Amino acid sequence: MNSEITISIVSHGHGALIDRLLGDLDRQADEAGMRIILTYNIPELPINKTHYPRLAISEIHNVNPKGFGANHNAAFEKCGTKWFVVLNPDVHLPADPFRQLRSEAEKLEGIGVIAPSIVNSSGAPEDAIRKNLTPLSVVFRRALGNRKPLSSPNKHEGFFWIAGMFMMFPSEVFRAIAGFDERFFLYCEDYDICARLHLAGYKLVVDTNTRAVHDAQRDSHRSLKHLRLHLTSLFKVWSSSAFWKITIDA
C-alpha cells in the first residue's frame, strides 16, 4: 500500500512544479492516502491542500534556507512509515512507480536504496546513475559534456551511485546510517549517502522496469553561487574517507 510511504519534497519557489508533482501523487495514492512532507525552503505561497484530497500533507516552513540533506533529514524526523522517499520537485510521474519499486526491493536482502530509471521529457535516459565521483569523471562531464548514463547498473562491477532526484530508502536503513551528511550543502549529499551505504554492505538498486521523468535544472551551470557550492562539496567528497576507501578498492 502507498500509505507505507513517506515522501519528502523540498520547494525553492517551485510552485507550478510542486502542483504537477502533487497532482501525480494524488492520482496514484490508495484510499489510505500517501504521506507527504513538503518543506518550503524559502518564503512562498503555500499549496491548497484541498486540491490533493488523497494525500496526507504536512508542511515545514523554514525560517532560514537549509541544504538538501538537512531538509530531508528534518522531514525524516516526521516519518513513521516503512519507506522514506526523497523526491525532487522537477520529477514527473506519469505512472505509479512505488508499487513496483517496493515489490522489487522486498525480493532482496540488505537493500539500502532503490530508484527507478530516470528519463527526460523526450524519453532519453538521464545520467542519474553514475560511476565513482572522481576528478577525472567531473572533467569528462563538465569539459567534454560526457553525460552518458551507466548502462546495466545492477550488473556493474564496483561502486555506482544514484543521483538524488529520486531515492527510496527503507526507513530503518536511513535511520541506521544517520541520514544525509549535513556538512554538504546542496550538492554531493547523494554521492556521500550512497558511498556510506555501499561501504556498510547495503545494496544500491535501480529498477530498470520503472521510470520517472526528470528535466535537470543544473543551477550550477548558470549561477556562480551554485558553482561555488558545487565545487566546495566536491572537495569535501575528495577529502572524505568514504571516497578514498571506494577509490582504493576499485
LODREN-825307 format. One record per residue: residue in one letter; x, y, z of N, C-alpha, C in turn. Coordinates in steps of 0.001 Angstrom, whole numbers, padded with zeros to 6 digits, always signed. Example, Ala and Ser with C-alpha at 12.3 -4.5 7.8 and 13.67 -1.06 7.14 Angstrom:
LODREN-825307
A+013190-005690+007800+012300-004500+007800+013200-003300+007800
S+012850-002250+007080+013670-001060+007140+012900+000030+007870
This chain:
LODREN-825307
M+000836-001197+000000+000000+000000+000000+000871+001247+000000
N+000457+002282-000720+001222+003515-000758+001229+004250+000568
S+000331+003887+001481+000325+004523+002795+001521+004085+003632
E+002306+003113+003129+003526+002704+003811+004693+003620+003472
I+004424+004665+002688+005487+005519+002159+005341+006945+002674
T+006468+007523+003101+006547+008954+003350+007458+009557+002296
I+006987+010619+001649+007738+011260+000574+008129+012664+001004
S+009418+012955+000930+009937+014278+001266+010202+015063-000009
I+009572+016245-000094+009736+017142-001241+010118+018513-000692
V+011109+019145-001305+011553+020468-000866+011314+021460-001996
S+010616+022551-001685+010335+023585-002672+011228+024795-002443
H+011804+025285-003539+012566+026539-003511+011842+027532-004423
G+010565+027755-004135+009763+028594-005006+009337+027858-006265
H+009099+026564-006151+008827+025711-007298+007335+025583-007625
G+006502+026441-007077+005056+026407-007223+004442+025494-008253
A+004634+025795-009548+003980+025035-010614+004473+023598-010662
L+005765+023390-010418+006308+022029-010423+005762+021222-009249
I+005646+021869-008096+005073+021201-006926+003634+020790-007227
D+002882+021681-007853+001487+021382-008178+001396+020170-009109
R+002273+020119-010112+002245+018982-011034+002600+017687-010318
L+003657+017727-009491+004101+016516-008804+003060+016021-007815
L+002476+016936-007032+001443+016518-006086+000218+015980-006824
G-000077+016554-007984-001173+016017-008788-000895+014587-009220
D+000349+014325-009648+000737+012953-009995+000530+012023-008805
L+001022+012438-007646+000956+011584-006452-000487+011380-005998
D-001303+012418-006106-002693+012302-005680-003440+011281-006537
R-003145+011256-007821-003801+010289-008706-003375+008857-008395
Q-002191+008688-007809-001647+007359-007581-001846+006854-006158
A-002284+007732-005253-002436+007340-003855-003587+006360-003689
D-003417+005399-002763-004513+004487-002473-005480+005159-001500
E-006511+004443-001124-007559+005048-000302-007049+005479+001067
A-005982+004827+001537-005428+005185+002852-004558+006433+002777
G-004303+006915+001568-003508+008123+001421-002022+007832+001352
M-001262+008849+001030+000187+008778+000937+000737+009935+001764
R+001714+009694+002595+002234+010728+003492+003244+011596+002751
I+003000+012900+002716+003892+013849+002052+004396+014848+003089
I+005714+015041+003131+006304+016116+003928+006825+017148+002936
L+006166+018297+002874+006527+019351+001931+007229+020472+002694
T+008481+020714+002350+009278+021745+003004+009399+022961+002098
Y+009038+024122+002626+009243+025388+001926+010577+025945+002402
N+011572+025897+001541+012911+026323+001958+013079+027827+001900
I+012219+028498+001125+012183+029961+001069+010721+030386+001158
P+010448+031642+001538+009047+032074+001631+008341+032003+000277
E+007151+031433+000260+006327+031369-000940+004894+031051-000534
L+003975+031248-001451+002586+030932-001155+002427+029432-000970
P+001791+028996+000117+001614+027566+000325+000605+026984-000652
I+000682+025686-000823-000257+024991-001690-001653+024971-001062
N-002640+024687-001869-004005+024460-001386-004188+022948-001228
K-004187+022467-000008-004228+021020+000233-005518+020379-000280
T-006571+021164-000406-007835+020588-000872-007748+020117-002319
H-006710+020561-003036-006524+020121-004416-006009+018682-004501
Y-005567+018150-003359-004965+016817-003338-005610+015995-002210
P-006883+015637-002369-007644+015042-001266-007152+013654-000849
R-006409+012975-001704-005961+011619-001373-004594+011603-000697
L-003996+012779-000521-002679+012873+000098-002779+013405+001520
A-001970+012853+002405-001819+013392+003759-000567+014266+003751
I-000761+015583+003719+000357+016515+003530+000656+017255+004826
S+001925+017188+005246+002429+018019+006341+003409+019026+005752
E+003451+020218+006331+004302+021276+005792+005329+021721+006826
I+006507+022042+006323+007571+022651+007121+007933+023967+006456
H+007915+025051+007221+008284+026367+006703+009603+026783+007358
N+010668+026820+006583+011970+027178+007134+012078+028682+007347
V+012608+029050+008492+012904+030463+008752+014122+030873+007931
N+015118+029998+007877+016313+030211+007065+016493+029005+006138
P+016966+029240+004915+017139+028121+003989+018128+027086+004524
K+017843+025821+004248+018724+024725+004621+019211+024017+003365
G+020203+023177+003540+020720+022396+002436+019853+021189+002138
F+020165+020530+001041+019431+019341+000597+019325+018307+001715
G+020449+017930+002275+020460+016890+003294+019737+017293+004564
A+019973+018517+005014+019337+018986+006252+017820+019010+006110
N+017325+019423+004950+015875+019463+004741+015268+018064+004766
H+015889+017125+004084+015328+015775+004053+015502+015057+005398
N+016581+015348+006101+016728+014774+007445+015636+015287+008379
A+015322+016576+008277+014254+017140+009113+012915+016510+008775
A+012675+016268+007491+011434+015601+007085+011392+014174+007619
F+012528+013506+007631+012565+012121+008100+012183+012019+009577
E+012426+013051+010332+012030+013050+011739+010523+012886+011896
K+009766+013201+010853+008309+013053+010871+007849+011757+010201
C+008798+010922+009811+008478+009698+009071+008190+008555+010040
G+007015+007939+009886+006674+006778+010689+006297+005592+009827
T+006730+005617+008566+006372+004566+007616+007579+003683+007306
K+007325+002596+006609+008378+001625+006286+009369+002180+005277
W+008881+003021+004373+009717+003546+003299+009786+005062+003358
F+010957+005595+003048+011181+007037+003008+011727+007388+001632
V+011029+008298+000951+011376+008650-000431+011800+010110-000504
V+012928+010354-001150+013402+011702-001451+013080+011969-002913
L+012328+013050-003153+011816+013315-004493+011995+014787-004829
N+012627+015071-005965+012787+016453-006400+011486+017011-006981
P+011263+018316-006852+010042+018915-007410+009926+018791-008922
D+011068+018706-009614+011018+018672-011078+010939+017258-011637
V+010524+016305-010799+010252+014948-011261+008778+014846-011634
H+008507+014147-012711+007132+013921-013182+006880+012417-013179
L+005738+012006-012646+005417+010582-012504+004141+010265-013290
P+004278+009960-014561+003088+009627-015362+002363+008384-014860
A+003102+007456-014244+002515+006243-013680+003105+006008-012296
D+002407+005217-011485+002839+004932-010118+004116+004096-010133
P+005253+004630-009621+006473+003831-009574+006627+003052-008269
F+005850+003400-007256+006157+002930-005900+005794+001462-005676
R+004697+001025-006245+004295-000364-006061+005355-001321-006621
Q+005839-001005-007828+006866-001842-008458+008188-001759-007695
L+008567-000564-007247+009817-000413-006508+009789-001202-005203
R+008654-001140-004494+008552-001908-003239+008604-003401-003519
S+007911-003817-004556+007894-005239-004903+009295-005741-005215
E+010049-004946-005975+011413-005338-006329+012320-005322-005096
A+012179-004292-004268+013027-004167-003086+012806-005297-002095
E+011561-005728-001967+011246-006758-000977+011709-008147-001391
K+012153-008283-002646+012732-009557-003092+014186-009688-002644
L+014790-008585-002237+016220-008542-001985+016520-008407-000500
E+017623-008955-000089+018098-008773+001279+019163-007678+001304
G+019152-006890+002351+020201-005902+002540+020125-004708+001619
I+018912-004346+001181+018797-003202+000280+018973-001898+001056
G+019749-000983+000480+019968+000313+001106+019167+001424+000467
V+019058+001383-000857+018285+002390-001589+017914+001799-002944
I+016741+002160-003427+016297+001740-004756+015756+002960-005493
A+015923+002965-006805+015459+004084-007625+014967+003549-008959
P+014101+004306-009621+013687+003933-010975+014714+004406-011993
S+014548+003981-013233+015283+004596-014326+014751+006019-014514
I+015653+006942-014802+015266+008337-014991+015448+008714-016454
V+014391+009280-017043+014457+009751-018424+014051+011217-018463
N+014431+011911-019543+013981+013283-019714+012620+013302-020410
S+012101+014479-020670+010747+014583-021220+010638+014022-022633
S+011772+013822-023294+011771+013210-024621+011903+011692-024561
G+012075+011166-023340+012210+009729-023169+013638+009227-023205
A+014605+010130-023366+016015+009728-023401+016535+009532-021973
P+017382+008541-021741+017903+008295-020391+018701+009479-019865
E+018466+009835-018616+019268+010828-017920+020438+010127-017226
D+021504+010878-016962+022671+010273-016309+022495+010305-014788
A+021467+009620-014321+021149+009625-012888+021876+008523-012131
I+022514+007603-012855+023287+006528-012242+024715+006682-012738
R+025647+006849-011795+026997+007237-012202+028057+006406-011492
K+029190+006288-012151+030340+005640-011528+030934+006576-010477
N+032000+006114-009830+032609+006875-008741+032901+008318-009155
L+032670+009241-008229+032788+010682-008493+034245+011125-008330
T+035049+010875-009347+036464+011240-009310+036672+012577-010009
P+037820+013233-009766+038105+014463-010517+038060+014248-012028
L+038536+013084-012498+038517+012814-013931+037089+012711-014457
S+036193+012102-013677+034799+011980-014117+034143+013352-014232
V+034525+014279-013354+033973+015637-013418+034459+016345-014675
V+035723+016145-015014+036268+016744-016244+035508+016224-017464
F+035260+014912-017494+034529+014342-018623+033122+014910-018715
R+032469+015096-017580+031099+015606-017595+031056+017079-017950
R+031939+017866-017329+031883+019321-017492+032524+019784-018788
A+033800+019434-018943+034558+019971-020068+034196+019288-021381
L+033938+017966-021327+033695+017212-022562+032219+016914-022801
G+031378+017266-021821+029945+017064-021994+029537+015607-022055
N+030327+014733-021458+030021+013299-021483+029048+012967-020358
R+027765+012868-020704+026737+012569-019708+026031+011250-020022
K+026760+010345-020630+026185+009044-020962+025883+008276-019689
P+024625+007825-019513+024277+007125-018274+024956+005771-018193
L+025174+005313-016976+025747+003993-016750+024722+002938-017155
S+025078+002105-018122+024151+001075-018569+024236-000142-017659
S+023122-000840-017517+023035-002059-016692+023684-001862-015326
P+023237-000870-014542+023903-000576-013275+023921-001750-012302
N+022865-002566-012281+022817-003679-011332+023833-004767-011668
K+024328-004775-012925+025340-005743-013327+026736-005133-013301
H+026809-003828-012978+028093-003135-012963+028943-003647-011806
E+030164-004022-012119+031074-004486-011072+031734-003278-010428
G+031549-003135-009137+032106-001991-008437+031028-001019-008010
F+031462+000096-007515+030564+001089-006929+029922+001969-007995
F+028630+002236-007837+027958+003294-008581+027066+004037-007600
W+026652+005231-007970+025799+005994-007064+024586+006533-007806
I+023554+006819-007023+022242+007215-007542+022022+008699-007261
A+021759+009472-008303+021521+010907-008121+020248+011143-007307
G+020229+012243-006569+019236+012442-005522+017872+012928-005941
M+017558+012924-007246+016220+013403-007636+015113+012406-007260
F+015480+011109-007076+014505+010094-006690+015266+008968-005997
M+015123+008879-004683+015782+007838-003897+014768+007279-002903
M+014639+005967-002862+013688+005326-001971+014452+004429-000994
F+014369+004757+000291+015118+004071+001329+014194+003262+002233
P+014602+002080+002684+013945+001509+003857+014214+002445+005048
S+013182+002834+005749+013352+003819+006817+014349+003368+007871
E+014349+002070+008173+015265+001579+009197+016720+001714+008757
V+016969+001612+007450+018321+001784+006943+018723+003250+006968
F+017831+004132+006526+018116+005572+006549+018441+006015+007968
R+017705+005471+008929+017948+005795+010334+019284+005224+010811
A+019587+004017+010386+020802+003343+010854+022070+004065+010416
I+022037+004699+009231+023241+005397+008777+023168+006902+009050
A+022175+007303+009857+022017+008702+010292+021731+009651+009134
G+021058+009158+008103+020589+010020+007030+021707+010682+006248
F+021387+011834+005683+022353+012585+004891+023351+013293+005796
D+024544+013487+005287+025578+014240+005995+025342+015727+005735
E+024974+016458+006764+024592+017857+006601+025787+018795+006443
R+026992+018255+006475+028160+019099+006200+028231+019464+004720
F+027549+018677+003885+027400+019053+002480+026219+020028+002366
F+026239+020870+001323+025155+021845+001168+024763+021911-000306
L+023643+021274-000629+023015+021293-001955+023612+020313-002950
Y+024871+019955-002827+025490+019074-003810+026276+017959-003121
C+026249+016789-003741+027054+015615-003370+026544+014862-002146
E+025450+015311-001528+024860+014529-000441+024435+013154-000939
D+023976+013090-002192+023532+011820-002755+024704+010868-002960
Y+025820+011389-003468+027016+010554-003594+027440+010026-002229
D+027517+010908-001252+028021+010529+000070+027166+009444+000719
I+025836+009588+000646+024994+008586+001304+025092+007245+000576
C+025217+007270-000749+025398+006026-001494+026734+005376-001144
A+027772+006186-000993+029081+005650-000633+029035+004996+000741
R+028388+005650+001685+028308+005088+003038+027444+003822+003072
L+026370+003803+002311+025552+002591+002218+026364+001435+001630
H+027076+001720+000554+027896+000704-000100+028942+000143+000862
L+029626+001020+001566+030678+000587+002478+030119-000175+003675
A+028861+000106+004021+028217-000609+005128+027628-001943+004678
G+027769-002270+003403+027316-003560+002904+025903-003602+002369
Y+025264-002439+002225+023908-002395+001682+023938-002387+000151
K+022856-002859-000460+022730-002878-001912+022138-001569-002422
L+022680-001085-003526+022110+000033-004265+021507-000552-005539
V+020213-000297-005756+019492-000992-006822+018752+000016-007697
V+018789-000224-009000+017994+000545-009955+017009-000414-010604
D+015736-000092-010516+014714-000919-011160+014511-000404-012582
T+015090-001103-013531+015045-000648-014927+013667-000821-015560
N+012744-001480-014853+011380-001638-015361+010457-000505-014920
T+010988+000408-014123+010203+001537-013617+010850+002834-014075
R+010026+003815-014472+010563+005071-014980+009956+006279-014269
A+010776+007312-014159+010309+008633-013753+010925+009642-014709
V+010236+010740-014902+010688+011760-015859+011304+012922-015092
H+012464+013374-015570+013164+014474-014907+013887+015308-015951
D+013703+016617-015868+014473+017533-016702+015369+018343-015782
A+016667+018064-015827+017607+018642-014867+017634+020156-014958
Q+017671+020803-013777+017750+022260-013712+019182+022756-013893
R+020158+022009-013335+021580+022322-013459+021880+023773-013112
D+021467+024191-011887+021686+025570-011460+023159+025938-011430
S+024029+024964-011126+025448+025292-011019+026047+025671-012366
H+025334+025381-013483+025818+025782-014790+025469+027245-015077
R+024548+027814-014331+024070+029162-014631+024427+030177-013558
S+024795+029726-012377+024981+030624-011250+026354+030431-010637
L+027077+031513-010446+028389+031422-009804+028266+030960-008357
K+027183+031367-007696+026967+030937-006315+026807+029423-006243
H+025984+028874-007108+025771+027433-007107+027018+026685-007559
L+027753+027251-008491+029002+026624-008916+029991+026561-007751
R+030076+027631-006981+030971+027655-005817+030563+026589-004794
L+029247+026479-004534+028762+025459-003600+029056+024056-004120
H+028896+023883-005424+029161+022576-006037+030635+022204-005878
L+031521+023132-006155+032950+022872-006032+033339+022587-004583
T+032751+023337-003654+033026+023099-002238+032639+021683-001833
S+031468+021229-002307+031019+019875-001981+031912+018822-002626
L+032367+019075-003841+033267+018130-004495+034552+017953-003700
F+035109+019044-003205+036337+018931-002416+036078+018208-001093
K+034887+018346-000546+034539+017590+000661+034480+016098+000359
V+033912+015758-000805+033887+014343-001219+035307+013817-001325
W+036171+014540-002043+037508+014046-002342+038430+014036-001122
S+037992+014662-000047+038774+014591+001201+038136+013640+002221
S+037068+012949+001812+036354+012073+002740+036960+010671+002752
S+036858+010006+003889+037361+008635+003998+036539+007682+003127
A+035226+007949+002982+034382+007081+002156+034863+007081+000715
F+035164+008256+000171+035645+008344-001202+036934+007552-001380
W+037875+007711-000462+039164+007056-000633+039070+005544-000452
K+038200+005092+000440+038017+003641+000597+037464+003038-000684
I+036480+003703-001285+035897+003203-002523+036901+003279-003667
T+037642+004371-003753+038596+004560-004841+039737+003552-004749
I+040241+003303-003575+041338+002358-003396+040882+000933-003685
D+039646+000618-003330+039119-000732-003564+038771-000995-005025
A+038623+000083-005800+038171-000055-007202+039207-000824-008039
